[in-house]
Amino acid sequence: MSLKEILPGRLGFGTAPLGNMFRAIPDEEARATVEAAWEQGIRFFDTAPFYGAGLAETRLGEVLSVKPRDAYVLSTKVGRVILDEEETAARDLGEKGGLFEHGNPNKIVHEWTAEATERSIEDSLRRLGTDRLDIVWVHDIAQDFHGDQWLAKFEEARTGAFRVLSRLRDEGVIKAWGLGVNKTEPIELTLALDEPRPDGFLLAGRYTLLDHGHALQRLLPMAQEQGVDMVVGGPYSSGILAGGTHFEYQQAPAEIVERVGKIKALAEKHGIGIKSAALQFSLAHPVAAAVIPGATRPTRIAEDTAALAETVPAAFWTDLREAGLVSPAAPLPNNA
């Protein structure tokens, strides 16, 4: 089953910020944000054990566990098992060091074997307070976390997590599975395999207004040819496209700030918000099934909903293309 058949709408909710990414969020604020998403009609929620060492899943589960289970689509990830014991040493998170320093202190085991995959799913179900998952992503088997060792991690997942998730899908336990990564190469490698076959993928930060050229070269043509759908994560490039200061989970460098300024100027010229441009660009590719911005404040949800619904004139996209601010190969809304 394709992701487009499974997902209830084009706008979902990404819960990484609920794991205390960048800052400690009060429980009541996290709860109110998820409730706001529900009230705005969002029915696709994505989470992961990695987000705050189980904190995001627990917070999401507190709200969703009392909602009708058939009314929403839920996805989480495998690759990290959260232990009951506390972490005493510094966590090795590759390029993402310190990302969830305000999350739970629990020790995290990075493992993609069959046994770890099954345990991860069981633990997620418990934290989420639900009896089933709809989509499961294999999380972060890529260079940004593992450097030169990423291919060994990929092989561990290929012979472990991939096979477990394929079986669960074939048995009807889950509806779909795929990869949830910040890099294109692991997905390209997976799509080149004869088996097992993923149903889709969650690509974070690699199909945004600021970073999309690489994905258009090889990955997205492969996915389109094979009929594999994409969920776009991180459409605001860690916040810089939504008024924040982070890009790629770090303070944005000067050249990115300058580029965002040019996009914002064009958006203001045409009387639209930069959030509208960001979300609608990410969804314009035929492979895109949904986009899942994250939020930690209830008001942000209404902004996202409005941004997706805002009418963006074709002239904006034409100006964006002529200014060299998007790749010539990128499909644009309104066929601009």
C-alpha positions as CSV (number, residue, x, y, z in Angstrom):
1,M,0.0,0.0,0.0
2,S,1.4,3.4,-0.9
3,L,1.8,6.1,1.6
4,K,-0.6,8.3,-0.3
5,E,-3.3,5.7,0.3
6,I,-2.4,5.5,4.0
7,L,-2.0,9.1,5.0
8,P,-5.1,11.1,5.9
9,G,-3.9,14.5,4.6
10,R,-0.8,16.3,3.3
11,L,0.0,18.0,6.6
12,G,1.2,15.9,9.5
13,F,2.9,16.7,12.8
14,G,6.6,15.9,13.6
15,T,7.3,15.4,17.3
16,A,11.1,15.8,17.5
17,P,10.7,19.1,19.3
18,L,8.5,17.4,22.0
19,G,11.7,15.5,23.0
20,N,13.1,18.8,24.3
21,M,15.1,19.5,21.2
22,F,17.1,22.7,21.7
23,R,15.2,23.6,24.9
24,A,13.3,22.1,27.8
25,I,9.5,22.3,27.1
26,P,7.0,22.1,30.0
27,D,4.8,19.1,29.8
28,E,1.7,21.2,29.7
29,E,3.0,23.1,26.7
30,A,3.8,19.9,24.9
31,R,0.4,18.5,25.6
32,A,-1.3,21.7,24.4
33,T,0.6,21.6,21.2
34,V,-0.5,18.1,20.3
35,E,-4.1,19.0,21.2
36,A,-3.8,22.0,19.0
37,A,-2.7,19.8,16.1
38,W,-5.7,17.5,16.7
39,E,-8.1,20.5,16.8
40,Q,-6.6,21.8,13.6
41,G,-7.6,18.5,11.9
42,I,-4.1,17.0,11.7
43,R,-4.4,13.2,11.8
44,F,-0.9,12.0,11.0
45,F,1.7,12.0,13.8
46,D,5.3,11.0,13.5
47,T,7.6,10.3,16.4
48,A,10.7,8.2,17.5
49,P,12.3,6.7,20.6
50,F,15.4,8.9,19.8
51,Y,13.5,12.1,20.5
52,G,14.4,12.9,24.0
53,A,15.1,9.2,24.8
54,G,11.4,8.3,24.8
55,L,10.1,11.6,26.0
56,A,8.4,12.6,22.7
57,E,6.6,9.3,22.4
58,T,5.4,9.5,26.0
59,R,4.1,13.0,25.5
60,L,2.4,12.2,22.2
61,G,0.9,9.0,23.8
62,E,-0.6,11.0,26.6
63,V,-2.8,12.8,24.2
64,L,-3.4,10.3,21.4
65,S,-4.1,7.3,23.7
66,V,-7.6,8.8,24.5
67,K,-8.4,9.5,20.9
68,P,-10.2,7.0,18.6
69,R,-7.4,4.8,17.3
70,D,-8.9,4.5,13.8
71,A,-9.1,8.3,13.5
72,Y,-5.4,8.9,13.0
73,V,-2.2,7.5,11.4
74,L,0.8,6.9,13.7
75,S,4.4,6.4,12.7
76,T,7.5,5.8,14.8
77,K,11.0,4.5,14.2
78,V,13.4,1.7,15.1
79,G,17.2,1.7,15.6
80,R,17.3,3.0,19.2
81,V,16.4,1.0,22.2
82,I,15.8,3.1,25.4
83,L,17.1,1.5,28.6
84,D,15.8,2.0,32.1
85,E,19.3,2.9,33.3
86,E,20.7,6.5,33.1
87,E,23.4,7.5,30.7
88,T,26.6,8.5,32.6
89,A,28.9,9.2,29.7
90,A,28.6,11.8,26.9
91,R,26.3,10.6,24.1
92,D,27.9,10.0,20.7
93,L,25.4,11.5,18.3
94,G,27.7,12.2,15.4
95,E,26.9,15.6,13.8
96,K,23.9,15.9,16.1
97,G,25.7,16.1,19.4
98,G,23.7,17.8,22.2
99,L,20.5,17.8,20.1
100,F,18.4,16.3,22.9
101,E,20.5,17.2,26.0
102,H,17.3,18.4,27.7
103,G,15.5,15.1,27.1
104,N,15.3,12.0,29.4
105,P,18.6,10.9,30.8
106,N,18.0,7.2,29.8
107,K,20.8,5.3,28.1
108,I,20.2,4.8,24.4
109,V,21.4,1.7,22.5
110,H,21.9,2.1,18.8
111,E,21.0,-1.2,17.2
112,W,19.2,-2.3,14.0
113,T,19.1,-6.1,14.5
114,A,16.0,-8.2,14.3
115,E,15.8,-8.6,18.1
116,A,16.4,-4.9,18.8
117,T,13.8,-4.0,16.2
118,E,11.1,-6.1,17.8
119,R,12.0,-4.8,21.3
120,S,12.0,-1.2,20.0
121,I,8.5,-1.6,18.6
122,E,7.2,-3.2,21.9
123,D,8.7,-0.3,23.9
124,S,7.2,2.3,21.6
125,L,3.7,0.7,21.8
126,R,4.0,1.0,25.6
127,R,5.1,4.6,25.6
128,L,2.5,5.6,23.1
129,G,-0.3,3.8,24.9
130,T,-1.5,2.1,21.8
131,D,-1.9,-1.4,20.4
132,R,-0.6,-0.8,16.9
133,L,1.6,1.3,14.6
134,D,0.7,2.2,11.1
135,I,4.1,3.0,9.7
136,V,7.6,2.2,11.0
137,W,10.8,3.9,9.8
138,V,14.3,2.6,10.1
139,H,16.0,5.5,11.7
140,D,19.3,7.2,11.0
141,I,21.4,4.6,9.2
142,A,23.4,7.3,7.5
143,Q,26.6,9.2,7.5
144,D,25.6,12.0,9.7
145,F,25.4,9.7,12.7
146,H,27.9,7.0,11.8
147,G,30.5,8.5,9.5
148,D,32.5,5.8,7.7
149,Q,30.7,3.1,9.6
150,W,27.3,3.9,8.1
151,L,27.5,1.1,5.6
152,A,28.0,-1.5,8.3
153,K,25.0,-0.1,10.1
154,F,23.0,-0.2,6.9
155,E,23.9,-3.9,6.5
156,E,22.9,-4.6,10.1
157,A,19.5,-3.0,9.3
158,R,19.2,-4.8,5.9
159,T,19.5,-8.2,7.5
160,G,17.6,-7.2,10.7
161,A,15.1,-4.4,10.8
162,F,14.3,-4.5,7.0
163,R,13.3,-8.2,7.2
164,V,11.3,-7.8,10.5
165,L,9.4,-4.9,9.1
166,S,8.7,-6.6,5.8
167,R,7.3,-9.6,7.7
168,L,5.1,-7.4,9.9
169,R,3.8,-5.6,6.9
170,D,3.0,-8.8,5.1
171,E,1.3,-10.1,8.2
172,G,-0.8,-6.9,8.3
173,V,0.6,-5.9,11.7
174,I,1.8,-2.6,10.2
175,K,0.7,-0.9,7.0
176,A,4.0,0.2,5.7
177,W,7.7,0.7,6.4
178,G,10.7,2.6,5.0
179,L,13.7,4.6,6.0
180,G,13.7,7.8,8.1
181,V,17.0,9.6,7.5
182,N,18.7,12.9,6.9
183,K,20.7,11.8,3.9
184,T,19.7,10.5,0.5
185,E,22.3,7.7,0.0
186,P,20.8,5.1,2.4
187,I,17.4,5.4,0.6
188,E,19.1,5.2,-2.8
189,L,20.9,2.0,-1.7
190,T,17.6,0.5,-0.4
191,L,15.7,1.3,-3.6
192,A,18.5,-0.5,-5.6
193,L,18.0,-3.7,-3.7
194,D,16.0,-6.6,-5.1
195,E,14.5,-7.2,-1.7
196,P,13.1,-6.2,0.7
197,R,11.0,-3.4,-0.7
198,P,10.1,-0.3,1.3
199,D,6.8,1.4,0.8
200,G,8.2,4.9,1.3
201,F,10.6,7.0,3.1
202,L,10.9,10.0,5.4
203,L,13.5,12.4,4.2
204,A,14.4,15.1,6.7
205,G,15.9,18.4,5.6
206,R,16.9,17.2,2.1
207,Y,13.8,18.5,0.2
208,T,13.4,22.0,1.4
209,L,13.6,25.4,-0.3
210,L,17.2,25.6,0.9
211,D,18.4,22.1,0.2
212,H,16.9,20.0,-2.6
213,G,19.3,19.8,-5.5
214,H,21.0,16.6,-4.4
215,A,17.8,14.8,-3.8
216,L,16.6,15.7,-7.3
217,Q,19.7,14.2,-9.0
218,R,19.2,10.5,-8.2
219,L,16.9,9.7,-5.3
220,L,13.6,11.3,-6.4
221,P,13.8,10.0,-10.0
222,M,14.4,6.5,-8.6
223,A,11.5,6.8,-6.1
224,Q,9.1,8.1,-8.8
225,E,10.0,5.3,-11.2
226,Q,9.4,2.7,-8.5
227,G,6.2,4.3,-7.1
228,V,7.7,4.9,-3.7
229,D,6.3,7.9,-1.8
230,M,8.1,10.5,0.4
231,V,7.2,12.1,3.7
232,V,9.1,15.4,3.9
233,G,10.6,16.1,7.3
234,G,12.2,19.3,8.5
235,P,10.6,21.5,5.8
236,Y,11.7,24.6,7.6
237,S,15.4,23.5,7.5
238,S,15.6,23.3,11.4
239,G,13.7,26.6,11.7
240,I,15.5,29.1,9.6
241,L,12.6,29.1,7.1
242,A,10.1,29.8,9.9
243,G,11.7,32.7,11.6
244,G,14.2,30.8,13.6
245,T,18.0,30.9,13.6
246,H,18.9,27.2,13.2
247,F,19.9,25.4,10.0
248,E,20.9,21.8,10.0
249,Y,20.4,21.7,13.8
250,Q,23.1,24.4,14.2
251,Q,23.2,28.2,14.1
252,A,22.7,29.2,10.5
253,P,25.8,30.4,8.6
254,A,25.9,33.8,6.9
255,E,25.3,32.5,3.4
256,I,22.1,30.7,4.5
257,V,20.8,33.8,6.3
258,E,21.5,35.8,3.1
259,R,19.6,33.2,1.0
260,V,16.6,33.2,3.3
261,G,16.6,37.0,3.2
262,K,16.2,36.9,-0.6
263,I,13.4,34.3,-0.4
264,K,11.7,36.3,2.3
265,A,11.9,39.5,0.2
266,L,10.3,37.8,-2.8
267,A,7.6,36.4,-0.5
268,E,6.9,39.9,0.9
269,K,6.8,41.3,-2.6
270,H,4.0,38.9,-3.5
271,G,2.2,39.3,-0.2
272,I,2.7,35.7,1.1
273,G,4.4,34.1,4.1
274,I,7.7,32.3,3.8
275,K,6.2,29.3,5.6
276,S,3.7,29.0,2.8
277,A,6.5,29.0,0.3
278,A,8.4,26.4,2.3
279,L,5.6,23.9,2.8
280,Q,4.1,24.2,-0.7
281,F,7.5,23.8,-2.4
282,S,8.2,20.6,-0.5
283,L,4.8,19.2,-1.5
284,A,5.1,20.1,-5.2
285,H,7.2,17.0,-6.1
286,P,5.0,14.1,-7.4
287,V,6.7,11.8,-4.9
288,A,5.8,13.9,-1.9
289,A,2.9,12.4,0.1
290,A,3.0,14.7,3.2
291,V,5.0,17.2,5.1
292,I,5.6,17.1,8.8
293,P,6.8,20.3,10.4
294,G,7.4,20.2,14.1
295,A,6.3,22.6,16.8
296,T,6.4,23.3,20.5
297,R,3.8,26.0,20.7
298,P,0.1,25.6,20.0
299,T,0.0,28.8,17.9
300,R,2.5,27.3,15.4
301,I,0.0,24.6,14.4
302,A,-2.5,27.1,13.1
303,E,0.3,28.9,11.3
304,D,1.2,25.7,9.5
305,T,-2.4,25.0,8.5
306,A,-2.8,28.5,7.2
307,A,0.5,28.4,5.3
308,L,-0.6,25.2,3.5
309,A,-3.9,26.7,2.6
310,E,-2.6,30.2,1.5
311,T,-2.8,30.9,-2.2
312,V,0.6,31.5,-3.6
313,P,0.6,33.3,-7.0
314,A,2.4,31.6,-9.8
315,A,4.4,34.8,-10.3
316,F,6.2,34.1,-7.0
317,W,7.4,30.8,-8.2
318,T,8.5,32.3,-11.5
319,D,10.5,35.0,-9.7
320,L,12.0,32.4,-7.4
321,R,13.2,30.4,-10.4
322,E,14.5,33.4,-12.3
323,A,16.4,34.5,-9.2
324,G,18.2,31.1,-9.1
325,L,16.8,30.4,-5.6
326,V,15.5,26.9,-6.6
327,S,17.0,24.2,-8.8
328,P,15.9,24.3,-12.5
329,A,14.9,20.6,-12.0
330,A,12.5,21.2,-9.1
331,P,8.8,20.9,-9.8
332,L,7.0,24.0,-8.6
333,P,3.4,24.6,-7.6
334,N,1.1,25.8,-10.4
335,N,3.5,24.4,-12.9
336,A,5.5,27.6,-12.6
